[in-house]
Amino acid sequence: MTIEQAEKKLSAAGQEHVLRYYGELDDEHRRELLEQIENTDFSVLSSLEDGKSGNERGKITPLAAMQLGEIRSREQEFYKLGLEAVRAGKVGAVLLAGGMGTRLGSDDPKGMYNIGITRDVYIFQRLIENLMDVVREAGAWVPLYVMTSDKNHEATTSFLKKHGYFGYNSEYITFFMQEMAPACDREGKVYMEEKWKISTSPNGNGGWYSSMHKWGIADKAISDGVEWLNVFAVDNVLQRIADPCFVGAVIANNCAAGAKVVRKCAPDEKVGVMCLEDGRPSIVEYYEMTEELMNAKDENGDPAYYFGVILNYLFRISDLEKIREKKLPLHVVEKKIPFIDDEGVLHKPEAPNGYKFEQLVLDMIHELDGCLPFEVERNKEFAPIKNAVGVDSVESARALCKENGIEL
């Protein structure tokens, strides 16, 4: 992109200030800035006013989960069906690893965090070891697609290579980067984090498939014969990945997607819950849970919104392709955004000072015809690491690992 093309694009978006420091930059930083301008979608900023008022939700009604009793009664059927799909190379795994370990007091990618006590045990290591269980059962490697971000790509790829991918066959590991969205102030002007760099943030957990497609990874998966993608978050060190029973249950029920869920430990637990929205599958986020929803009962007298999602989903690729061209809603999130001022001085605000733009996986699910909520045992598959101490912390995850016989 030339400087003239950049000026034209920025002018159309009302973001001319991005080139404020251009005259001060060396050739390398000028090239970086022009490249970023070329690749940045400023159209997301046009959704600012609509997004700030919140995305309107439809009518929320319960969606029954397949519970442990039914799963155990059909376990052999599901397991056989799922294992056949894994052996045939029809199941791939997508690790969402674009985040940093900031809340854990680390400047490294979250997956590099060491939860070991008597030895080194990294979050990435735990996830790969869990996936290796299925690889050994199936006698076949599961394609693993690792989504990084521009903030942690180099560190993540170098770390996993240094550790020999923790025993995983590197020929079956593919990296791709999540698309980034610009971050802006309250007037819709993008922030600069360096004189040559627009402030950006990952485009949310609903942007993973569009990012796979942009990198050509989705086409590669399809050409390799992958029909299902098991998408999972980096922070749950106990989750089962490419779980044959889960895969088989979704296939047996002819659903476009499945979501692993656990019974909530409290009505106000900070997890989203599966539901129907205007008759289609969706998720109510924890901050959207009203007293009415928390207290609602089903026909058996049990809580109607009882099962929390753990960000472990299975999607049929053919259905993802059908919805890929649709524009998912953009969610505007108020955040603290570091920025440089007119004099080039860096500021790190202590309170929210602007907005980031995200797509959410709940909107992907809502576009699909069916999603199976699949219950798993909480103490065996849900050990999220979101905080250094307290609830959903390194401490609680260590305790659950110990409970499951995992040496740390």
N, C-alpha and C positions, 0 to 999 in steps of 0.2 A: 504494500500500500504506500502510495506517495503522500507527502505532507498535504498536497492539494486535495487528494481524495479523503484524507482524514479530516481536514477542515470541513469539507462538505458534509460528511457523515455526522460529525459532532454538531454542526450548525442545525442540521435537520432534527437532531435529538435535543437541542437546547443545552448542549454540554461543552460549549466552546472552552470553558475554563480548564479542561483536561490538558490543553497544550500550553498552559500558562508558563511552564518552566522549560519549554522545548528548546529555547535559545541557549539555555545553560547546560544542556546535556551533551555528553560525548556521543560519538557515532553509535557505539554499542547500545547505550541506553535509549537513544532515539529510535533505533531499529526495534528494540523491545517494546517501546510504547506504541509505535505505529502498528506493530503486529497485534498487540493487545486490543487496540482500537478496532482493527479489522475483524477480530474474532469475538468482540463483545456485542451481545444482543441488547441494545438500549431500549428495545420495544417493551421490555418488562416494566420499565418505569411508568409506562402509560397506565398500568393497572394499579398504581399507587392509591388513588382515591377510592376506587372500588374495594381494594384489598383491605384498607384501613378500617372500613366499616364491617369487615368480616364476611366470609362466604356464607350465604344463606343455606341453611340445612333444610332438607325435606322432612317428611313425617318419619320419625324414628320408631321402629317396632322391633321386638326381639327376633333373633336368629338362633335357633337351637344348635348346640354343638354336638358333635359325635363324642360321647363321653367314654371314659375308661372302660366301663362295663361292656358296652357294645364293641369297643375296639378289641378287648381281650377275647370276646367270644368269636371274633372273626380274624384274629391275629394271624393265623397260619395262611388264610386266604390272601390277606393284604400283603403279608411279608413275601410270599411267593411271587405275587404279581409285581411288587416293587423291585424285588431282587432281579427278576428277569429284565426289567427296564434298565436297571443300573448295569447289568452285565452286557446288555446290548448297546451300551453307550448312549442311551436316550436321555440320561439325566446329567445335567451340569450343575455346578455350585457357584454362586456369585457372592463373594465376600465384600461387604460394604465397609471399606477400611480407609475412608477419606479423612477421618477425624484425628485430632491431636489429643494428647493426654493432659491437657491443661488443668482440668479439674482434679487430676490426680497429682498435681504438682510437678508434671513432667513437660519438657519442651519437645519430646519425641512423639512420633505417631503412637496412637493409643495401643495398637497391637504390639508395640515393642516393650510395653510395660512389663516388668518382672514381678510376678506374684509369688515367686519361690521363697521358701523359708530356709531350708537347709541346702538348696541347690537352685540353679537358675531355671525358672519356669516362666516363659513369656506367654502373653495372651495369644499371639500368633501360633506358638507351639501347641498350646492346648487345643485350639481349633483344628489344626492340622492333625493332631493325634486323634481327635474325635472322628474326623473324616477318614483317617486311615483304618479305623475299625470297620467301616463299610467296605473300603477297598479290599481288605483282607477277606471279609465275608463273601464278597462278590467275585473275588479273583480278577478284578478289573479296575483300572484307574478311572476316577471320575474327573472330567475336565473341570478345572478350578479357575474361575475368572476373578481376579482381584481388582476391585475398584479403588484407586487412590485419588488424591487431589493434587493440585499444583503446589500445595504447601507441604506435602509429605511424600510425593512420588519417589524422588531420588533416595530418600532415607529408607523408605519401605523396601524398595527393590534391592538396595545394597544390603540391608539387614537380612532379608530372607536368603539372598545368595550367599552371604557370609556364613550363615548357619545351615547351609546345604538344604534349604527349604524344609528343614526338620524331617528329612527322610522322604519327602514327597518327590515324585518323578517330575522334574522341572519341565519336561516336554509337554506335560498336561497342565501347566500353569501359564496363564495369559494375563498380563496387566493392562489396564486401561484407566484413563483419568476421567473423573467426574467433571461434567460441564460446570462452569462457574457463572454466577450472576452478579452484576454490579451491586454494590451497597451504596445507599444514598442518604442524604440528610432529609430533614422533614419537609423541605421544599422540592424534593425530587432531583437535587443536584448530586451527581456521584462524588463520593469522597476519593481523595488521592492518598494512598498509604506511603508512596514514595513520589519523588518528582517525576519519575518515569513509570509509575505503576498505579493503575486504578484499583481502588479497594474492591475486592470481590469475596464471595463466599460460595460454598457448594450449593447446588440448586435443589437440595432437599432429597429425602429418601425415595421420592417418587420419580427422580430424574435418572435413575440408574440405567433403565433400558434405553432411553434416548441417548445416553452417553455411550452405552455399548454399541449402539447403531452408528453413532457418529465416528467411532473409532474403527468400524468395520468388524467388530468382534461378534456382533449378533449374526451377521451374514456368515462368518466363519463357523459359529456354533451350528447354524442351520445346515450348512454344507457338510459338517462333520456328523450329521445325523442326530444332533441333540434336539429333543422334543420338549423337555421340561427343564426349568431353571429353578433351583432351590436358592432363594435369596435370603441372606442372614446377616445380622449385625455383628460387628467385631467384638462387642463388649460382653457377650454371654459365653462364659468359658465352659459351660456344661452342655450346651445344645448339641443335639444329634443333627448331623448334616447328611443330606441325601439318604435319609432314614427310609429303608425299604418299606416299613409298615405304613408310614405317612404317605409315601409316594403311591403305594398300592391302594390305599383307601381313597385317595383323590381320583386315581384312574378308575377304580371300581364304581365310584359314584358319578363318573362322567362329568366332573366339575372342571371349569376352566382354571381354577386356582384352589389352593388350600392354605390355611393359616394355623400354625400351631398356637394353642392357647393353654393357659393355666387358670385354675380357680383362684380368684382374687383372695388375698389375705384379709382385706377389709373393703367395705363399700367405697371408700374414698381413696383406695390405692391408686398411685399415679401410673396407671397403665390404661391404654385405650381398650375398648371392648368391641367385639363383633356385634353387628346389628343389621337390620334391614333399613334402608332409607328409601322411601317411596317404593318399597317392594324389591329393591335391589340391594345386594350385599354392600356393606360399608363398615366403617369404624367410627365410633364416637370417642374422641380424645378425652383423656381424664379431666381436662379443664372445661370440657363441655358437659360433663355429667351433672345434671341438676338433681336436687333432692328427690324429685318425682322419679327420675330414672334410677337413682340409687336404691330407692325403696320399692320399685316395681317388682311384682311377683309373676311367675309363670303359672300354668295350669296346675302344676304340682305343688305350688306354694313356695318354690325355691326362688332366689333372686333371678329376675329375668335377664339382667345384664351382669352375669356372674363370671364370665370367662375373659381374661385379659390376653391381648396379643403380646407376643414376645419378639416380634420382628424376625420371624422365621416363616417364610412363605414359599409356596410352590406355584409356579405359573406355567401354563402351557404356552409355548412360544407362538404357535399359530394364532392364538387369541391375542397375545401381545402385539403381533404384527397388525391385527385388525384395528387396534386402538392407537397404534403408534402415531398416526398422522393427526389424531385429535389433540387439540390444545387442552392439556389438563389445567385446572384452575391454579392460579398463582396465589399463594398464601403470603401475606405481608407480615413479617415478624419484627417487632421492635427489639433492637439490640444495641449494645455498646460497641461502637465502631472506632478503632484508632484511626487518626487522620492527621495530615499535615495542613497547617494554616497557610495564609497568603505569603508568609515569610519562609515557609518550608520547615517550620518547627513541628515536631511530632507531638500529638496529644493523645493520651490514653484516658478516655472519659470514665468516670466512676458511676455514671447513670446512663441509661439508654439515650442515644442522641441521633438515631436514624433507623433505617429499615433495611432488612435483607429479604430476598424473595425466594420462596421454596415451593417445590411441588411435593406432594405427599403421596405415599403408597396407598392411602385410603381412597384417593381419587382414581388410582389405577383399578383397584378392586371394584369400585362402584361402576366402572365402565364395563365390567365383565358380567356374564350371564349367571355365574354361580361360583360361590366360594365355600369350601367345607371347613368350618372351625373344628379342629382336631385336638382333643384334649391330651396333654402329656402330664406326667407326674412332676409337679412343681419342684420338689427337692432333688429330682434326678436330671432335670433339663433346664432349670432356670436359675442361673447365678450371674446376674448382670453386674458389671463393674462400672458404676457411674460416678461414684464419690470415693474419696480417700478413706473416710471412716463413716460409720453409721449404716443407714439403710442402703441396700444395693451398692455395697462398697467392696474394697479390696478385702476387708476383714470378713464380711459375710460370705464372699465368694470363696475365700480360703476355707472357712468352716464347712461349706457345702462340698467343696472338693474333698476334704478330709472324710466327710460323711459317706462319700461315694468311693472311698478307697484310693483316691488319687494322691500320690506322694508329691509333696511340695518341699 
